[in-house]
Amino acid sequence: DAGITQSPRYKITETGRQVTLMCHQTWSHSYMFWYRQDLGHGLRLIYYSAAADITDKGEVPDGYVVSRSKTENFPLTLESATRSQTSVYFCASRRGEGEQFFGPGTRLTVL
Amino acid sequence: DQQVKQNSPSLSVQEGRISILNCDYTNSMFDYFLWYKKYPAEGPTFLISISSIKDKNEDGRFTVFLNKSAKHLSLHIVPSQPGDSAVYFCAASGSDSWGKLQFGAGTQVVVTP
């Protein structure tokens, strides 16, 4: 199906483990984004990408790593998970100008 | 330092009445503003947007008003329906920002029968 998908939808991990959240879009949009949603903060930008192999930091990048070897995929890796990274993570994409389209989210719990 | 603020965390409105959601911003470089709607366990979905060259944009029951001098925008929903019960996020971006969005904290709207 066309659209933007995220996997897994739910993940429980332990402090110190590496976790990768996957994001896949079928529109061939150039721009992709990762946000985290926390109560009282709305959505905050972690990393973004303007095209394959072009990525840059957002507002809250510490503890996260991204890559974008293919236009359609934009994985987000937590290299050593911490409890403060417990959150809901949203991936989004945008063709050029205009609105961003969001995936369904991944709820991550770090114990 | 939040550059987009939604000062009302919640709003309760009767079905059929008007819902008015407010949003303030501090960055004068913002030139594009959006409203997103979010249901539980789903991603945000785009609702309506406005460019800084306009002061009003309408789409069906939804109207967004922009007051640049006050750095304020509002979303009007008329008439409100039970399906409008959701969290609404205001977002903003600048022309030099690659479309990166700054979001407000959100307003939970509950439409009662």
Interface residues (C-beta under 8 A of the other chain):
Chain A: I4 Y31 F33 Y35 G40 H41 G42 L43 R44 L45 Y48 A50 D56 G58 F90 A92 R94 E97 G98 E99 Q100 F101 F102 G103 P104 G105
Chain B: Q2 V4 Q6 L34 Y36 A41 E42 G43 P44 T45 F46 S49 F89 A91 W98 G99 K100 L101 Q102 F103 G104 A105 G106
